[in-house]
Amino acid sequence: MKQYIESNKERFFDELFSILRIPSVSAKPEHKEDMVRCADRLKELLTEAGVQEAGVYPTKGNPVVFGRYNAEGAEKTVLVYGHYDVQPAEPLEKWHSDPFEPEIHDGAIWGRGANDDKGQLFMHIKAFEYLVKSGLLKHNVKFIFEGEEEIGSVSLPEWIEANKEMLAADVVLVSDTTMISEKIPSINCGMRGLAYLEVTVTGPNKDLHSGHYGGAVANPINVLCDMISAMIDKDGRITIPGFYDDVVELSADDRAQLARAPFDLDEYKAFLDIKEVKGEKGYTSLERTGIRPSLDVCGIWGGYTGVGAKTVLPSTAHAKISMRLVPNQDSAKITKLFTEYLLKVAPDYVKVSVSPCEGGNGFLIPITSHAFQSASKAMKEVYGIEPVPSRGGGSIAILADMQKILGVDPLLMGFGLERDTIHSPNESYLLRQFFAGMESIALFFQYY
């Protein structure tokens, strides 16, 4: 594979850049045509790589790209999942270059989607291409690329349910996660779920003069901040009744296994430019993001935020709240508990409404499985060290749905790093990780 990469890398860059240049931002309706363009281009790339069948399938939302290759005498089928939608690039002024005009410098590919997930799904297309052209592919391969992962994969579960026979496989292979470091590779054996909601607090029926009414009428922003603050206690635990009912406490042995992952707290704080970490009492930073749930405000607004002063007591205040959930917690149940709690504690001088935005459940996979062990063997050969099992703090909601509908486990061979700043300005993907990912994926198919 190394030689194939070296001989074809300029072509690889050209092909990858052709999809990175398409602003396939699923969160913005004005990019609807870009979603279709990106799906069509991926279909072309799959066809050129050697699939025997490729198509773009409509859903109630953005289209799904599906491709298939049947290997003669194959005993197993690998379903490769990825997503071609990307996060909005804003704030644009924070980027060092045009987010949709990719560049290569400082040993990395720079641009929105370079890592998440266009760069990582592209590795699978090229590893597949190599295996086909080299005559090394002994398994059936199916590809499913969706365009709604960044907005909760709203349309995909229904499409998967309707096409589950077409999607039947023995494992779902995914590269949409990060590893601990390029020196210490890791394979995610689980990810957290998500419940994401928008809260609106309404006070007076119009904005008021803060001098005439301040101190006499409740300020919705103040009230919202008080309610949010009360949802986490001094020990970092979430106070919503019933929130922890389904949280499984890991055994000492399980925690010790996860603690094999090297972690330098001082380096972590220096990277983030913070003096100290904060989280649930009794757990390490890695455990707080891997095996424990969390609640965070992702956005809060209300009143006047423009230049200069406007002495106004606002009529409304808003917040977007993200709750990351561990396996066994049900997103719909947590959304219900959150809503009931907030409505119950809301004081009489405001009205509160809660609107669910997106959600999904977490999952776990056994590290003793043949697929996991094959991935471990492949990555050990590439990196020279056995990868560590880890828990991902983020969410890929659709994978729990795929696990349930298709009856197969996902395998998360992610090659991103924290330094890639996905979802933020100046997203990038190290070339050595990009190439190592292709090598590892190709070896997985040979060992699986």
C-alpha positions in Angstrom: 0.0 0.0 0.0 2.8 2.4 0.8 4.1 2.2 -2.8 0.6 2.6 -4.2 0.1 5.8 -2.1 3.4 7.2 -3.2 2.7 6.6 -6.8 -0.9 8.1 -6.7 -0.9 10.7 -3.9 -1.1 13.7 -6.2 -4.2 12.2 -7.8 -5.6 11.4 -4.3 -5.2 15.0 -3.3 -7.0 16.2 -6.5 -9.9 13.8 -5.9 -10.2 14.7 -2.2 -10.0 18.4 -2.9 -12.9 18.0 -5.4 -15.2 17.1 -2.5 -13.6 19.4 0.1 -14.4 22.4 -2.2 -18.1 21.6 -2.1 -19.7 23.5 0.9 -21.9 20.6 1.9 -23.2 22.2 5.1 -26.2 20.3 6.2 -27.3 22.8 8.8 -28.0 25.5 6.3 -30.9 25.1 3.8 -29.1 27.3 1.2 -26.6 24.5 0.7 -29.2 21.9 -0.4 -27.8 21.8 -4.0 -24.3 21.5 -2.6 -25.4 18.3 -0.8 -26.6 16.8 -4.0 -23.4 17.9 -5.8 -21.2 16.2 -3.2 -23.3 13.0 -3.2 -23.0 12.8 -7.0 -19.2 13.4 -6.8 -18.8 10.6 -4.3 -20.7 8.3 -6.5 -18.2 9.1 -9.3 -15.3 8.4 -7.0 -16.7 5.1 -5.9 -17.3 4.0 -9.5 -13.8 5.0 -10.5 -12.4 3.1 -7.5 -14.0 -0.1 -8.8 -17.4 -0.7 -7.2 -19.7 -2.8 -9.4 -22.8 -0.7 -8.4 -23.1 2.9 -7.2 -26.1 5.2 -6.8 -27.4 8.3 -5.1 -30.7 7.5 -3.2 -33.2 10.2 -2.1 -34.4 10.4 1.5 -36.7 12.8 3.2 -33.6 14.9 3.8 -30.3 14.8 2.0 -29.4 11.9 -0.3 -27.5 8.8 0.6 -24.7 7.4 -1.5 -24.6 3.6 -1.8 -22.0 1.5 -3.5 -21.4 -2.3 -3.7 -18.6 -4.7 -4.7 -19.1 -8.5 -4.6 -15.9 -10.5 -4.3 -15.9 -14.0 -5.7 -16.2 -16.6 -3.0 -16.5 -14.0 -0.3 -17.6 -15.2 3.2 -17.9 -11.8 4.9 -19.4 -8.4 4.0 -18.0 -5.1 5.3 -20.3 -2.1 5.3 -18.3 1.1 5.2 -20.1 4.1 6.8 -19.2 7.8 6.4 -20.8 11.2 6.1 -20.2 13.9 3.5 -21.9 16.8 5.3 -19.7 19.2 7.3 -20.1 21.7 10.1 -20.7 25.4 9.3 -17.3 27.2 8.8 -18.2 30.3 10.9 -16.6 32.3 12.4 -14.9 32.8 9.0 -12.5 35.5 10.4 -10.8 32.9 12.5 -9.6 30.9 9.5 -6.1 31.4 8.1 -7.4 30.4 4.7 -10.6 29.8 2.8 -12.3 26.9 4.5 -13.6 25.6 1.2 -10.4 26.1 -0.8 -8.2 23.3 0.7 -4.5 23.7 1.0 -1.5 21.4 2.0 1.2 22.9 4.2 2.9 22.2 7.4 2.5 18.4 6.8 -1.3 18.6 6.8 -4.4 19.1 4.6 -6.3 22.2 5.7 -10.0 23.0 5.1 -13.5 22.2 6.4 -14.1 18.5 6.2 -10.4 17.7 5.8 -10.8 15.3 8.7 -14.5 15.2 9.6 -15.4 13.3 7.7 -14.5 13.7 4.0 -10.8 13.1 4.6 -11.5 10.0 6.7 -14.2 8.4 4.4 -11.9 9.1 1.4 -9.3 6.8 3.0 -11.7 3.9 2.6 -12.3 4.6 -1.0 -8.6 4.6 -1.8 -7.8 1.5 0.4 -10.6 -0.3 -1.5 -9.3 0.9 -4.8 -5.9 -0.5 -3.9 -7.3 -3.9 -2.8 -9.3 -4.3 -6.0 -6.5 -3.3 -8.3 -4.0 -5.5 -6.4 -6.4 -8.5 -6.4 -6.3 -8.7 -2.6 -9.9 -8.1 -1.8 -11.5 -11.3 -0.5 -14.7 -9.7 1.1 -17.8 -8.1 -0.2 -17.8 -4.4 0.4 -20.7 -2.0 0.7 -20.4 1.8 1.1 -23.0 4.1 2.7 -22.3 7.8 2.9 -24.9 10.1 4.4 -25.4 13.9 4.3 -27.1 14.5 7.7 -24.7 13.3 10.4 -23.9 16.8 11.6 -27.6 17.4 12.1 -28.4 14.1 13.8 -28.9 11.8 10.8 -32.6 12.7 10.9 -33.7 10.8 7.7 -31.3 7.9 7.8 -32.8 5.4 10.3 -36.0 5.2 8.2 -34.0 4.7 5.0 -31.9 2.0 6.6 -35.0 0.2 7.9 -36.4 0.3 4.4 -33.2 -1.0 2.8 -31.8 -3.3 5.5 -31.6 -6.3 3.2 -29.5 -4.3 0.8 -27.3 -3.1 3.7 -26.8 -6.6 5.3 -23.3 -7.0 6.5 -21.1 -8.6 9.2 -19.5 -5.4 10.5 -20.0 -1.6 10.0 -16.5 -0.1 9.4 -16.3 3.6 10.4 -13.5 6.3 10.4 -15.1 9.3 12.0 -13.3 9.5 15.3 -10.0 10.4 16.9 -7.2 8.4 18.4 -5.3 9.2 21.6 -2.2 10.3 19.7 -0.2 9.3 16.6 2.3 7.7 18.9 -0.3 5.8 20.9 -3.0 4.6 18.5 -6.4 3.7 19.9 -9.7 2.1 18.7 -13.0 3.4 20.1 -15.0 0.6 21.7 -17.9 2.9 22.5 -19.3 6.4 22.1 -21.7 8.6 24.0 -25.2 9.4 22.9 -26.7 12.9 22.7 -29.8 14.9 23.7 -29.7 18.4 22.3 -32.4 20.9 23.1 -33.2 24.6 22.8 -34.7 26.4 25.8 -36.7 29.6 25.6 -37.6 31.7 28.6 -40.2 34.5 28.2 -40.8 37.2 30.7 -42.7 40.5 29.8 -44.5 40.7 26.5 -42.0 43.1 25.0 -38.5 44.5 25.7 -38.5 47.0 28.6 -36.5 50.1 29.6 -34.0 48.7 32.1 -34.3 51.9 34.2 -38.0 52.0 34.4 -38.5 48.3 35.0 -35.1 46.9 36.2 -35.5 45.4 39.7 -39.3 45.2 39.4 -39.7 42.7 36.6 -37.8 39.4 36.2 -35.1 39.5 33.5 -35.4 36.2 31.4 -31.7 36.1 30.9 -31.0 36.2 34.6 -33.7 33.5 35.2 -32.3 31.3 32.5 -28.8 31.5 33.9 -30.1 30.6 37.4 -32.0 27.6 36.1 -29.0 26.3 34.1 -26.6 26.9 37.0 -28.9 24.8 39.3 -28.7 21.8 37.0 -25.1 21.0 38.0 -24.1 20.7 41.7 -20.8 21.6 43.4 -19.5 18.0 42.7 -20.2 18.3 39.0 -23.3 16.0 39.0 -26.4 16.7 37.1 -29.3 17.4 39.4 -32.2 16.4 37.1 -34.2 13.7 38.9 -33.7 10.3 37.3 -30.9 11.4 35.1 -28.5 8.7 36.4 -31.0 5.9 36.8 -29.7 4.0 33.7 -26.0 4.9 34.0 -23.9 1.8 34.5 -21.0 2.2 36.9 -17.9 0.6 35.4 -16.0 -2.0 37.5 -12.5 -1.3 38.8 -11.1 -3.7 36.2 -12.9 -1.9 33.4 -11.7 1.4 34.6 -8.1 0.1 34.8 -8.3 -1.2 31.3 -9.4 2.2 30.0 -6.7 3.8 32.2 -4.1 2.1 30.0 -4.5 5.1 27.7 -1.6 7.5 28.3 -2.8 10.9 29.4 -0.7 13.9 30.5 -2.9 16.3 32.5 -0.4 19.2 32.3 0.0 18.8 28.6 -3.8 18.7 28.3 -4.2 21.9 30.2 -1.4 23.6 28.2 -2.9 22.6 24.9 -6.2 24.2 26.0 -4.5 27.2 27.7 -6.4 26.6 31.0 -5.1 26.6 34.5 -7.3 23.8 35.8 -9.8 21.2 34.7 -13.3 20.9 36.0 -15.8 18.0 36.0 -17.6 15.3 38.0 -15.9 14.5 41.3 -14.2 11.1 41.6 -13.4 10.7 37.9 -10.4 11.4 35.7 -10.6 13.8 32.7 -10.6 10.8 30.3 -13.4 9.1 32.3 -15.4 12.3 32.4 -15.5 12.4 28.6 -15.8 8.7 28.0 -17.8 6.8 30.6 -19.8 9.7 32.3 -22.6 11.8 31.0 -22.4 15.6 30.8 -24.5 18.7 30.4 -23.2 21.8 28.6 -24.6 25.1 27.3 -23.6 25.3 23.6 -25.1 28.8 23.0 -27.0 31.4 25.0 -28.5 34.7 23.8 -31.0 37.4 24.4 -31.4 41.1 24.7 -29.1 43.6 22.9 -25.6 42.3 21.9 -24.7 45.0 19.3 -22.1 47.8 19.5 -22.5 50.3 22.3 -25.2 50.3 25.0 -28.9 49.8 24.8 -30.5 49.8 28.2 -33.0 47.1 27.6 -34.6 44.4 29.8 -35.2 41.7 27.2 -38.5 39.9 26.7 -36.9 36.5 25.9 -33.7 34.5 26.5 -32.6 31.4 24.7 -30.0 28.6 25.2 -29.0 25.5 23.3 -28.1 22.7 25.7 -26.2 19.5 24.9 -26.3 16.4 27.1 -23.8 13.7 26.3 -25.2 10.3 27.4 -23.5 7.0 28.2 -24.7 3.6 26.9 -27.9 2.5 28.5 -29.2 6.1 28.8 -32.0 6.6 26.3 -32.0 10.0 24.5 -35.8 10.3 24.3 -36.1 9.5 28.1 -33.5 12.1 29.0 -35.1 14.7 26.8 -38.4 14.0 28.6 -36.8 14.2 32.1 -35.0 17.5 31.2 -38.2 19.1 29.9 -40.3 18.0 32.9 -37.6 19.2 35.3 -37.2 22.6 33.7 -41.0 23.3 33.5 -41.4 22.2 37.1 -38.7 24.5 38.5 -39.6 27.5 36.3 -40.7 30.4 38.5 -44.1 32.0 38.0 -42.6 35.2 36.6 -41.5 33.6 33.4 -42.8 31.0 30.9 -40.5 28.2 29.7 -40.6 26.1 26.5 -38.2 23.3 25.4 -37.7 22.2 21.8 -35.7 19.0 21.0 -33.1 19.6 18.2 -31.4 16.3 17.8 -30.6 13.1 19.7 -29.4 9.6 19.6 -28.1 6.8 21.9 -24.6 5.7 22.7 -23.2 2.2 22.2 -20.5 -0.3 23.2 -18.8 -3.0 21.2 -16.8 -6.1 22.5 -13.1 -5.7 22.2 -12.8 -9.5 21.9 -14.6 -9.6 18.6 -12.8 -10.8 15.5 -13.3 -7.4 13.8 -11.8 -5.5 16.7 -8.8 -7.9 16.9 -8.3 -7.6 13.1 -8.3 -3.9 13.3 -5.9 -4.0 16.3 -3.5 -6.3 14.4 -3.6 -4.0 11.3 -2.9 -0.8 13.3 -0.1 -2.5 15.3 1.6 -3.4 12.0 1.4 0.2 10.8 2.2 2.1 14.0 4.5 -0.5 15.6 2.4 -0.6 18.8 -0.8 -2.3 19.8 -3.7 0.2 19.9 -5.4 0.9 23.2 -9.2 0.5 23.5 -10.8 3.8 24.3 -14.2 5.4 24.8 -15.2 8.3 22.5 -16.7 11.4 24.2 -18.5 12.5 21.0 -21.6 11.0 19.4 -22.4 9.4 16.1 -26.1 8.8 16.7 -26.8 6.8 13.6 -24.4 4.0 14.7 -26.6 2.9 17.5 -29.5 2.8 15.1 -27.5 0.8 12.6 -26.5 -1.6 15.3 -30.1 -2.1 16.3 -31.7 -2.3 12.8 -29.0 -4.3 11.0 -27.9 -6.4 14.0 -24.2 -5.8 13.5 -21.6 -3.9 15.6 -19.8 -0.8 14.3 -16.0 -0.8 14.3 -14.5 2.6 14.8 -11.0 2.9 13.2 -10.6 6.7 13.5 -7.4 8.4 12.6 -8.1 12.0 13.6 -6.2 13.8 16.4 -7.3 16.5 18.8 -4.9 18.9 17.1 -7.1 18.7 14.0 -9.7 21.0 15.6 -12.7 19.5 13.9 -15.9 21.7 14.1 -13.7 24.7 14.7 -11.8 27.1 12.4 -8.6 25.8 10.7 -9.6 22.2 10.6 -6.8 20.0 9.3 -5.7 16.4 8.9 -2.0 15.3 9.2 -0.8 13.7 6.0 1.0 10.9 7.9 -2.4 10.1 9.6 -4.1 10.2 6.2 -1.7 7.8 4.7 -1.4 5.6 7.9 -5.2 5.3 7.8 -5.2 4.0 4.3 -2.6 1.4 5.1 -4.4 0.3 8.3 -7.8 -0.1 6.5 -6.2 -2.1 3.7 -4.6 -4.4 6.3 -7.8 -4.8 8.2 -9.5 -6.3 5.1 -6.6 -8.7 4.8 -6.7 -9.8 8.4 -10.5 -9.8 8.9 
